[in-house]
């Protein structure tokens, strides 16, 4: 700041011209490579320490009266030159500084757009198959009451089937009646009940979602996993419709060569019930390690909706002021459910279920 003020011994025109030419040259030199416009403005036009002010004070103080006017004119010219340089610098795009400049030979920074998680992708693929059949998606809460998760699905209190699903129950529920106690849903089936209570037939829903069981984690089990459930209720729905629907869905998911077969099974909320197997997609049914040399892979459970489920639904519909709509003599239906993890593991050859939840990018990037 404390720049030396040039000395001005004489105030004749030629001395003034020479002195101001030096200053004008100084300004031009600085504006040629101007980086910090604000610093330049302060240095020359600053109100207290600006060079114009300091030089003006020094020179005017010792100037003879007849030299004041020509001195003032030349100051104005210099000031105009500085202001013009500032206006030009401010209008121009900012200059890059030399050392930290942009290396145009560097590759650009790419922001990966992200992908569906393999579980979400598999779930969406399954849901899409049923959307094409005219099903719509239904969702429900993960914290359920005992009524929706068990009782209405024909698991009465103390039913032995309840022991097969180790359920995570919420604490502090003992004071409530058994059917109102809250728990983490053990399957997506409560959404069947919720949908039928809210709507009269026909119903065609597909229910993707997260479910919880008090299982120890191992290679094929996780306490939290995903299911896709389906429900179709209408007049004259038969077991043939169930078989045809699931056969089509398995071919759509695993390829048109896949065969399905149905084995008698048991679920409290369907009667009759069946386990569905597909022909092994790895060995085309010849037998390999993946299918334990049987040629078949068990994939889902299904059955015709048990009339006791319809009775529970109608009972609740009437209790909340609605009309019964599920007379088992008039309506029938089928339901099915499958595990998303299991299907994703088969589709992608994943042997450890935990990899889906690990968040390991090396694993997840393979699905990009
Ligand atoms: Zn096989």
Boltz pocket constraint, residues with backbone or C-beta under 6 A from the ligand:
constraints:
  - pocket:
      binder: B
      contacts: [[A, 280], [A, 281], [A, 282], [A, 283], [A, 284], [A, 285], [A, 286], [A, 287], [A, 288], [A, 289], [A, 290], [A, 291], [A, 292], [A, 293], [A, 295], [A, 296]]
      max_distance: 6.0
